[in-house]
Every structure is written in structure tokens, then in C-alpha cells.
């Protein structure tokens, strides 16, 4: 395993975030292929590196990314909102 982004302590721009997220995906695929993720709660070089970059990505998302919420205009739309809270799979139906 070749470690990337060794000198990165935090992510502060979208370009770096996308590169680190792609690296995390590569790590997961490589670790899966090598059997490094076959054991639950495994502690190895892959799981440690995946955790390190995953935390950086999560921090970036938390600090810099905003997520839009669904807004409803009519009373019938509010009923849809209540249904979606109870049945999240309906979000795709109403999207």
C-alpha cells in the first residue's frame, strides 16, 4: 500500500477533498481485494489509513459543505413530508 496525503492534516478546499475521497475509495477497494476488511474490527495498515483520511473527509463535509433541506408549500406536501419521515424510501418517489 502506498500512502498518499501523508503531510495533509486537514482539508480546506473542494479539489483536495475530491482527491482524498477518491484515495479513500481506492484504499477500500484494495483492502477488500486483499482481505484486509474481512474481519470485523480489524486493525491493520488499511483500516488505520482509511480511518485517517475518512476523518479528514468527514471534517471537511461538516465544516464546508451545506446540504439543502426539502421544503414543502402546501398542506398535502406536508403530509408527504410526514410520510417520508416514517418511510425514508419515499424520498426517491417524491424527488
N, CA, C and O atoms as CSV, one atom per row, in Angstrom:
chain,resi,resn,atom,element,x,y,z
A,1,UNK,N,N,0.847,-1.175,0.000
A,1,UNK,CA,C,0.000,0.000,0.000
A,1,UNK,C,C,0.891,1.236,0.000
A,1,UNK,O,O,1.791,1.375,0.829
A,2,UNK,N,N,0.625,2.114,-0.933
A,2,UNK,CA,C,1.342,3.381,-0.999
A,2,UNK,C,C,0.474,4.464,-0.370
A,2,UNK,O,O,-0.625,4.745,-0.847
A,3,UNK,N,N,0.972,5.066,0.698
A,3,UNK,CA,C,0.204,6.104,1.376
A,3,UNK,C,C,0.345,7.425,0.633
A,3,UNK,O,O,1.437,7.813,0.217
A,4,UNK,N,N,-0.778,8.098,0.479
A,4,UNK,CA,C,-0.808,9.427,-0.134
A,4,UNK,C,C,-1.279,10.428,0.919
A,4,UNK,O,O,-1.841,10.047,1.945
A,5,UNK,N,N,-1.047,11.681,0.656
A,5,UNK,CA,C,-1.517,12.763,1.527
A,5,UNK,C,C,-0.969,12.631,2.946
A,5,UNK,O,O,-1.659,12.954,3.913
A,6,UNK,N,N,0.270,12.158,3.070
A,6,UNK,CA,C,0.879,11.981,4.398
A,6,UNK,C,C,1.015,13.300,5.146
A,6,UNK,O,O,0.867,13.347,6.367
A,7,UNK,N,N,1.293,14.361,4.418
A,7,UNK,CA,C,1.527,15.649,5.060
A,7,UNK,C,C,0.261,16.494,5.197
A,7,UNK,O,O,0.331,17.653,5.606
A,8,UNK,N,N,-0.877,15.929,4.863
A,8,UNK,CA,C,-2.143,16.659,4.970
A,8,UNK,C,C,-2.765,16.362,6.326
A,8,UNK,O,O,-3.009,15.207,6.674
A,9,UNK,N,N,-3.017,17.428,7.091
A,9,UNK,CA,C,-3.637,17.272,8.405
A,9,UNK,C,C,-5.120,17.595,8.355
A,9,UNK,O,O,-5.905,17.081,9.152
A,10,UNK,N,N,-5.502,18.460,7.404
A,10,UNK,CA,C,-6.911,18.805,7.244
A,10,UNK,C,C,-7.152,19.233,5.805
A,10,UNK,O,O,-6.228,19.617,5.089
A,11,UNK,N,N,-8.407,19.159,5.401
A,11,UNK,CA,C,-8.799,19.509,4.039
A,11,UNK,C,C,-9.512,20.855,4.098
A,11,UNK,O,O,-10.425,21.048,4.901
A,12,UNK,N,N,-9.087,21.791,3.237
A,12,UNK,CA,C,-9.709,23.112,3.273
A,12,UNK,C,C,-10.183,23.613,1.908
A,12,UNK,O,O,-10.524,24.786,1.755
A,13,UNK,N,N,-10.203,22.697,0.897
A,13,UNK,CA,C,-10.759,23.091,-0.400
A,13,UNK,C,C,-11.352,21.881,-1.103
A,13,UNK,O,O,-10.993,20.739,-0.819
A,14,UNK,N,N,-12.257,22.152,-2.018
A,14,UNK,CA,C,-13.026,21.096,-2.681
A,14,UNK,C,C,-12.127,20.175,-3.519
A,14,UNK,O,O,-12.340,18.963,-3.545
A,15,UNK,N,N,-11.141,20.733,-4.192
A,15,UNK,CA,C,-10.260,19.931,-5.033
A,15,UNK,C,C,-9.508,18.887,-4.201
A,15,UNK,O,O,-9.427,17.720,-4.585
A,16,UNK,N,N,-8.970,19.308,-3.078
A,16,UNK,CA,C,-8.266,18.383,-2.196
A,16,UNK,C,C,-9.241,17.357,-1.624
A,16,UNK,O,O,-8.914,16.174,-1.524
A,17,UNK,N,N,-10.433,17.806,-1.251
A,17,UNK,CA,C,-11.445,16.889,-0.728
A,17,UNK,C,C,-11.743,15.778,-1.732
A,17,UNK,O,O,-11.785,14.604,-1.366
A,18,UNK,N,N,-11.949,16.144,-2.986
A,18,UNK,CA,C,-12.274,15.138,-4.003
A,18,UNK,C,C,-11.116,14.167,-4.226
A,18,UNK,O,O,-11.333,12.974,-4.438
A,19,UNK,N,N,-9.892,14.679,-4.177
A,19,UNK,CA,C,-8.718,13.808,-4.350
A,19,UNK,C,C,-8.586,12.837,-3.174
A,19,UNK,O,O,-8.301,11.656,-3.373
A,20,UNK,N,N,-8.789,13.327,-1.964
A,20,UNK,CA,C,-8.682,12.468,-0.777
A,20,UNK,C,C,-9.824,11.456,-0.752
A,20,UNK,O,O,-9.614,10.297,-0.395
A,21,UNK,N,N,-11.020,11.880,-1.123
A,21,UNK,CA,C,-12.158,10.956,-1.159
A,21,UNK,C,C,-11.928,9.844,-2.189
A,21,UNK,O,O,-12.281,8.690,-1.946
A,22,UNK,N,N,-11.341,10.189,-3.331
A,22,UNK,CA,C,-11.019,9.176,-4.351
A,22,UNK,C,C,-9.958,8.213,-3.817
A,22,UNK,O,O,-10.034,7.007,-4.053
A,23,UNK,N,N,-8.986,8.739,-3.111
A,23,UNK,CA,C,-7.945,7.907,-2.498
A,23,UNK,C,C,-8.566,6.961,-1.466
A,23,UNK,O,O,-8.197,5.789,-1.391
A,24,UNK,N,N,-9.499,7.468,-0.683
A,24,UNK,CA,C,-10.173,6.622,0.306
A,24,UNK,C,C,-10.907,5.469,-0.383
A,24,UNK,O,O,-10.866,4.330,0.083
A,25,UNK,N,N,-11.572,5.773,-1.487
A,25,UNK,CA,C,-12.276,4.739,-2.244
A,25,UNK,C,C,-11.297,3.701,-2.781
A,25,UNK,O,O,-11.581,2.503,-2.741
A,26,UNK,N,N,-10.140,4.152,-3.284
A,26,UNK,CA,C,-9.104,3.234,-3.759
A,26,UNK,C,C,-8.633,2.320,-2.626
A,26,UNK,O,O,-8.470,1.114,-2.812
A,27,UNK,N,N,-8.421,2.909,-1.463
A,27,UNK,CA,C,-7.983,2.120,-0.306
A,27,UNK,C,C,-8.994,1.045,0.054
A,27,UNK,O,O,-8.630,-0.102,0.312
A,28,UNK,N,N,-10.256,1.421,0.068
A,28,UNK,CA,C,-11.313,0.472,0.426
A,28,UNK,C,C,-11.344,-0.679,-0.574
A,28,UNK,O,O,-11.454,-1.843,-0.189
A,29,UNK,N,N,-11.247,-0.347,-1.857
A,29,UNK,CA,C,-11.257,-1.391,-2.896
A,29,UNK,C,C,-10.044,-2.303,-2.763
A,29,UNK,O,O,-10.169,-3.524,-2.855
A,30,UNK,N,N,-8.875,-1.716,-2.549
A,30,UNK,CA,C,-7.647,-2.501,-2.410
A,30,UNK,C,C,-7.695,-3.376,-1.151
A,30,UNK,O,O,-7.317,-4.547,-1.186
A,31,UNK,N,N,-8.156,-2.805,-0.058
A,31,UNK,CA,C,-8.244,-3.554,1.201
A,31,UNK,C,C,-9.247,-4.704,1.090
A,31,UNK,O,O,-9.028,-5.786,1.634
A,32,UNK,N,N,-10.338,-4.459,0.385
A,32,UNK,CA,C,-11.332,-5.513,0.177
A,32,UNK,C,C,-10.734,-6.646,-0.655
A,32,UNK,O,O,-10.905,-7.822,-0.334
A,33,UNK,N,N,-10.040,-6.282,-1.716
A,33,UNK,CA,C,-9.421,-7.291,-2.584
A,33,UNK,C,C,-8.356,-8.098,-1.853
A,33,UNK,O,O,-8.185,-9.287,-2.121
A,34,UNK,N,N,-7.646,-7.464,-0.938
A,34,UNK,CA,C,-6.581,-8.143,-0.186
A,34,UNK,C,C,-7.086,-8.876,1.052
A,34,UNK,O,O,-6.314,-9.558,1.726
A,35,UNK,N,N,-8.366,-8.742,1.354
A,35,UNK,CA,C,-8.932,-9.407,2.524
A,35,UNK,C,C,-8.689,-8.673,3.828
A,35,UNK,O,O,-8.943,-9.218,4.902
A,36,UNK,N,N,-8.196,-7.439,3.749
A,36,UNK,CA,C,-7.887,-6.685,4.962
A,36,UNK,C,C,-9.138,-6.217,5.701
A,36,UNK,O,O,-9.060,-5.817,6.863
A,37,UNK,N,N,-10.285,-6.264,5.036
A,37,UNK,CA,C,-11.533,-5.844,5.679
A,37,UNK,C,C,-12.448,-7.029,5.983
A,37,UNK,O,O,-13.605,-6.840,6.359
A,38,UNK,N,N,-11.936,-8.237,5.823
A,38,UNK,CA,C,-12.788,-9.413,6.009
A,38,UNK,C,C,-13.119,-9.680,7.470
A,38,UNK,O,O,-14.121,-10.328,7.773
A,39,UNK,N,N,-12.301,-9.195,8.357
A,39,UNK,CA,C,-12.532,-9.397,9.785
A,39,UNK,C,C,-13.115,-8.125,10.395
A,39,UNK,O,O,-12.568,-7.035,10.226
A,40,UNK,N,N,-14.225,-8.278,11.104
A,40,UNK,CA,C,-14.836,-7.118,11.754
A,40,UNK,C,C,-13.880,-6.567,12.814
A,40,UNK,O,O,-13.235,-7.330,13.532
A,41,UNK,N,N,-13.795,-5.252,12.905
A,41,UNK,CA,C,-12.909,-4.566,13.847
A,41,UNK,C,C,-11.434,-4.877,13.600
A,41,UNK,O,O,-10.626,-4.859,14.529
A,42,UNK,N,N,-11.090,-5.159,12.355
A,42,UNK,CA,C,-9.690,-5.422,12.012
A,42,UNK,C,C,-8.853,-4.174,12.258
A,42,UNK,O,O,-9.303,-3.054,12.015
A,43,UNK,N,N,-7.654,-4.374,12.732
A,43,UNK,CA,C,-6.720,-3.274,12.952
A,43,UNK,C,C,-5.470,-3.579,12.138
A,43,UNK,O,O,-4.628,-4.384,12.535
A,44,UNK,N,N,-5.371,-2.914,10.984
A,44,UNK,CA,C,-4.223,-3.117,10.119
A,44,UNK,C,C,-3.907,-1.809,9.413
A,44,UNK,O,O,-4.576,-0.801,9.641
A,45,UNK,N,N,-2.897,-1.818,8.563
A,45,UNK,CA,C,-2.482,-0.571,7.921
A,45,UNK,C,C,-3.591,0.014,7.055
A,45,UNK,O,O,-3.691,1.235,6.938
A,46,UNK,N,N,-4.418,-0.816,6.451
A,46,UNK,CA,C,-5.515,-0.320,5.631
A,46,UNK,C,C,-6.581,0.360,6.476
A,46,UNK,O,O,-7.002,1.477,6.175
A,47,UNK,N,N,-7.013,-0.310,7.526
A,47,UNK,CA,C,-8.087,0.276,8.334
A,47,UNK,C,C,-7.640,1.566,9.007
A,47,UNK,O,O,-8.432,2.497,9.154
A,48,UNK,N,N,-6.387,1.627,9.414
A,48,UNK,CA,C,-5.878,2.865,10.028
A,48,UNK,C,C,-5.819,4.009,9.018
A,48,UNK,O,O,-6.170,5.146,9.336
A,49,UNK,N,N,-5.372,3.700,7.799
A,49,UNK,CA,C,-5.277,4.742,6.769
A,49,UNK,C,C,-6.660,5.169,6.289
A,49,UNK,O,O,-6.898,6.356,6.067
A,50,UNK,N,N,-7.568,4.219,6.128
A,50,UNK,CA,C,-8.942,4.548,5.746
A,50,UNK,C,C,-9.575,5.443,6.808
A,50,UNK,O,O,-10.268,6.405,6.478
A,51,UNK,N,N,-9.344,5.134,8.062
A,51,UNK,CA,C,-9.891,5.956,9.152
A,51,UNK,C,C,-9.288,7.357,9.130
A,51,UNK,O,O,-10.006,8.343,9.303
A,52,UNK,N,N,-7.987,7.453,8.920
A,52,UNK,CA,C,-7.319,8.762,8.918
A,52,UNK,C,C,-7.885,9.675,7.836
A,52,UNK,O,O,-8.240,10.821,8.112
A,53,UNK,N,N,-7.968,9.170,6.605
A,53,UNK,CA,C,-8.466,10.022,5.524
A,53,UNK,C,C,-9.981,10.204,5.613
A,53,UNK,O,O,-10.511,11.239,5.208
A,54,UNK,N,N,-10.674,9.198,6.144
A,54,UNK,CA,C,-12.118,9.316,6.315
A,54,UNK,C,C,-12.486,10.411,7.298
A,54,UNK,O,O,-13.459,11.135,7.092
A,55,UNK,N,N,-11.720,10.532,8.355
A,55,UNK,CA,C,-11.962,11.593,9.340
A,55,UNK,C,C,-11.722,12.963,8.709
A,55,UNK,O,O,-12.484,13.900,8.947
A,56,UNK,N,N,-10.667,13.076,7.909
A,56,UNK,CA,C,-10.412,14.359,7.235
A,56,UNK,C,C,-11.566,14.718,6.297
A,56,UNK,O,O,-11.992,15.873,6.249
A,57,UNK,N,N,-12.068,13.737,5.555
A,57,UNK,CA,C,-13.196,13.991,4.647
A,57,UNK,C,C,-14.452,14.376,5.423
A,57,UNK,O,O,-15.170,15.296,5.030
A,58,UNK,N,N,-14.712,13.687,6.501
A,58,UNK,CA,C,-15.890,13.991,7.319
A,58,UNK,C,C,-15.795,15.390,7.916
A,58,UNK,O,O,-16.789,16.115,7.967
A,59,UNK,N,N,-14.611,15.769,8.364
A,59,UNK,CA,C,-14.424,17.119,8.908
A,59,UNK,C,C,-14.671,18.176,7.838
A,59,UNK,O,O,-15.308,19.195,8.104
A,60,UNK,N,N,-14.168,17.935,6.632
A,60,UNK,CA,C,-14.397,18.885,5.540
A,60,UNK,C,C,-15.891,19.009,5.251
A,60,UNK,O,O,-16.413,20.117,5.134
A,61,UNK,N,N,-16.573,17.878,5.138
A,61,UNK,CA,C,-18.012,17.903,4.873
A,61,UNK,C,C,-18.749,18.664,5.958
A,61,UNK,O,O,-19.652,19.448,5.669
A,62,UNK,N,N,-18.372,18.439,7.186
A,62,UNK,CA,C,-19.027,19.091,8.313
A,62,UNK,C,C,-18.781,20.600,8.326
A,62,UNK,O,O,-19.680,21.374,8.653
A,63,UNK,N,N,-17.573,21.014,7.974
A,63,UNK,CA,C,-17.204,22.424,8.060
A,63,UNK,C,C,-17.506,23.236,6.816
A,63,UNK,O,O,-17.783,24.431,6.921
A,64,UNK,N,N,-17.460,22.623,5.633
A,64,UNK,CA,C,-17.530,23.406,4.404
A,64,UNK,C,C,-18.704,23.086,3.490
A,64,UNK,O,O,-19.042,23.897,2.628
A,65,UNK,N,N,-19.324,21.947,3.652
A,65,UNK,CA,C,-20.400,21.582,2.739
A,65,UNK,C,C,-21.752,21.839,3.389
A,65,UNK,O,O,-21.958,21.548,4.567
A,66,UNK,N,N,-22.666,22.389,2.602
A,66,UNK,CA,C,-24.018,22.618,3.098
A,66,UNK,C,C,-24.961,21.690,2.346
A,66,UNK,O,O,-24.773,21.411,1.162
A,67,UNK,N,N,-25.949,21.234,3.038
A,67,UNK,CA,C,-26.927,20.337,2.444
A,67,UNK,C,C,-28.282,21.016,2.453
A,67,UNK,O,O,-28.707,21.568,3.467
A,68,UNK,N,N,-28.949,20.970,1.326
A,68,UNK,CA,C,-30.259,21.600,1.214
A,68,UNK,C,C,-31.308,20.700,1.847
A,68,UNK,O,O,-31.222,19.473,1.792
A,69,UNK,N,N,-32.292,21.339,2.444
A,69,UNK,CA,C,-33.399,20.582,3.030
A,69,UNK,C,C,-34.607,20.681,2.111
A,69,UNK,O,O,-34.744,21.631,1.339
A,70,UNK,N,N,-35.460,19.707,2.205
A,70,UNK,CA,C,-36.692,19.729,1.417
A,70,UNK,C,C,-37.666,20.724,2.020
A,70,UNK,O,O,-37.852,20.765,3.236
A,71,UNK,N,N,-38.287,21.524,1.168
A,71,UNK,CA,C,-39.289,22.479,1.646
A,71,UNK,C,C,-40.599,22.186,0.938
A,71,UNK,O,O,-40.623,21.905,-0.260
A,72,UNK,N,N,-41.678,22.253,1.688
A,72,UNK,CA,C,-42.993,21.951,1.153
A,72,UNK,C,C,-43.876,23.189,1.238
A,72,UNK,O,O,-43.804,23.953,2.201
A,73,UNK,N,N,-44.705,23.376,0.225
A,73,UNK,CA,C,-45.531,24.581,0.154
A,73,UNK,C,C,-46.958,24.360,0.632
A,73,UNK,O,O,-47.495,25.203,1.352
A,74,UNK,N,N,-47.576,23.277,0.262
A,74,UNK,CA,C,-48.994,23.084,0.571
A,74,UNK,C,C,-49.189,22.069,1.691
A,74,UNK,O,O,-48.263,21.371,2.102
A,75,UNK,N,N,-50.434,22.016,2.169
A,75,UNK,CA,C,-50.767,21.074,3.239
A,75,UNK,C,C,-50.581,19.630,2.771
A,75,UNK,O,O,-50.123,18.783,3.538
A,76,UNK,N,N,-50.930,19.351,1.530
A,76,UNK,CA,C,-50.750,17.983,1.030
A,76,UNK,C,C,-49.269,17.628,0.955
A,76,UNK,O,O,-48.890,16.473,1.153
A,77,UNK,N,N,-48.432,18.630,0.668
A,77,UNK,CA,C,-46.994,18.391,0.661
A,77,UNK,C,C,-46.491,18.102,2.068
A,77,UNK,O,O,-45.571,17.305,2.247
A,78,UNK,N,N,-47.089,18.743,3.067
A,78,UNK,CA,C,-46.671,18.490,4.448
A,78,UNK,C,C,-47.017,17.064,4.853
A,78,UNK,O,O,-46.286,16.443,5.624
A,79,UNK,N,N,-48.125,16.544,4.339
A,79,UNK,CA,C,-48.458,15.146,4.610
A,79,UNK,C,C,-47.411,14.223,3.988
A,79,UNK,O,O,-47.054,13.196,4.566
A,80,UNK,N,N,-46.923,14.598,2.805
A,80,UNK,CA,C,-45.855,13.822,2.169
A,80,UNK,C,C,-44.606,13.844,3.039
A,80,UNK,O,O,-43.913,12.838,3.185
A,81,UNK,N,N,-44.332,15.023,3.619
A,81,UNK,CA,C,-43.158,15.148,4.491
A,81,UNK,C,C,-43.271,14.196,5.673
A,81,UNK,O,O,-42.301,13.521,6.018
A,82,UNK,N,N,-44.440,14.135,6.292
A,82,UNK,CA,C,-44.639,13.237,7.430
A,82,UNK,C,C,-44.434,11.780,7.014
A,82,UNK,O,O,-43.831,10.999,7.751
A,83,UNK,N,N,-44.937,11.419,5.830
A,83,UNK,CA,C,-44.761,10.055,5.344
A,83,UNK,C,C,-43.293,9.736,5.124
A,83,UNK,O,O,-42.833,8.639,5.442
A,84,UNK,N,N,-42.549,10.709,4.572
A,84,UNK,CA,C,-41.140,10.473,4.285
A,84,UNK,C,C,-40.328,10.279,5.555
A,84,UNK,O,O,-39.350,9.531,5.561
A,85,UNK,N,N,-40.727,10.948,6.627
A,85,UNK,CA,C,-40.022,10.767,7.894
A,85,UNK,C,C,-40.228,9.344,8.387
A,85,UNK,O,O,-39.307,8.723,8.917
A,86,UNK,N,N,-41.431,8.836,8.211
A,86,UNK,CA,C,-41.733,7.479,8.659
A,86,UNK,C,C,-41.201,6.429,7.680
A,86,UNK,O,O,-40.829,5.327,8.084
A,87,UNK,N,N,-41.169,6.778,6.394
A,87,UNK,CA,C,-40.728,5.838,5.367
A,87,UNK,C,C,-39.727,6.536,4.438
A,87,UNK,O,O,-40.123,7.075,3.405
A,88,UNK,N,N,-38.443,6.532,4.790
A,88,UNK,CA,C,-37.433,7.264,4.020
A,88,UNK,C,C,-37.325,6.868,2.550
A,88,UNK,O,O,-36.879,7.673,1.733
A,89,UNK,N,N,-37.717,5.662,2.201
A,89,UNK,CA,C,-37.623,5.242,0.800
A,89,UNK,C,C,-38.555,6.061,-0.094
A,89,UNK,O,O,-38.389,6.069,-1.313
A,90,UNK,N,N,-39.535,6.750,0.500
A,90,UNK,CA,C,-40.455,7.575,-0.285
A,90,UNK,C,C,-39.784,8.852,-0.793
A,90,UNK,O,O,-40.298,9.494,-1.709
A,91,UNK,N,N,-38.661,9.221,-0.220
A,91,UNK,CA,C,-37.949,10.427,-0.666
A,91,UNK,C,C,-37.656,10.321,-2.159
A,91,UNK,O,O,-37.818,11.294,-2.896
A,92,UNK,N,N,-37.232,9.160,-2.600
A,92,UNK,CA,C,-36.952,8.991,-4.025
A,92,UNK,C,C,-38.207,9.120,-4.872
A,92,UNK,O,O,-38.154,9.626,-5.993
A,93,UNK,N,N,-39.318,8.673,-4.350
A,93,UNK,CA,C,-40.569,8.751,-5.093
A,93,UNK,C,C,-41.000,10.207,-5.299
A,93,UNK,O,O,-41.500,10.562,-6.367
A,94,UNK,N,N,-40.806,11.044,-4.279
A,94,UNK,CA,C,-41.245,12.425,-4.357
A,94,UNK,C,C,-40.168,13.364,-4.902
A,94,UNK,O,O,-40.441,14.539,-5.147
A,95,UNK,N,N,-38.961,12.863,-5.091
A,95,UNK,CA,C,-37.863,13.731,-5.554
A,95,UNK,C,C,-38.031,14.110,-7.017
A,95,UNK,O,O,-37.201,14.834,-7.567
